[in-house]
Amino acid sequence: MKIRGSFTSTTKAPFVVAKIVQEPLQLNNDVRFLVDTGASSTVIADSDAARLGIDYGRLEQHSQGMLGIGGSV
């Protein structure tokens, strides 16, 4: 298997393009992700969610909070 990716010129961070497929929400699109090998969860940016047409009203609320370098939500 090959996974194609790139490094940004400003942050030198590794990115990959992943295909998001979720049939109940009728999603089948590419999204660019930052690779974080220490993460236990993956999230996408609001701008990507809007571009994908994700309806927040159809999503289930996560039962636990999320904690990151910027704080908790």
N, C-alpha and C positions, 0 to 999 in steps of 0.2 A: 504494500500500500504506500502511496506517496501522498504527502500532505504539503501542498504548496503554501508558502507564506512569504512575508517580507518584513523588513525592518524599516521603521520610520526614520527619516533623516534628522528629525529634531530630538526625539526621545530615545532612539536606538532600541525601542521595544519591539518584541516579536509579535506579529499579527498573522492570522490565518483567515481565510474566507470559508465560512461554514454555511451549509444549506440548512435552513430552518424548515422542517416539515411537520405540520401539526394538523391532521385532517379535520378534527371537530371545529377548528378556527379557520379552516381553509387557507392555511399558510404553506407556501412552497417558494421561498425566496432566499437569496444569499445575503449574509450579514458578515461584516468584517469584525473579528474578535481579537482582543489582546490576549495573548497566552499568559496565564498566571498559574504556574505549576503548583503553587501552594494553596490555591483556593479550594474550598470545599463546596462552593456553589458558583453558578454562573448567572450573570444578569446581562440584560441588554439596555442600551441607552434609550431614553424616551424618544429621541429622534428616529432611532431604528424601529421602535415599536409603532410610531406614527406612519413611517414609510411602509411598513409591513401591513398596516391597516388593522392592528390588533385592537379589539374592542375591550377596554378594561372592565366593562360591565359583565363580560362573559368569563372572566378569570376567577379562579378561586383565590381567596386571601391566604397568604402563607401564615401558618399558625405560630411560627417563631419569628422573632425579629432578626434583622441582618446587622452585622457589625463589621465595620471596615476601618481603614485608616482615617476616614473622614468622620467617623462616629457611628451611631446606630440609628436604625429606622424601624 
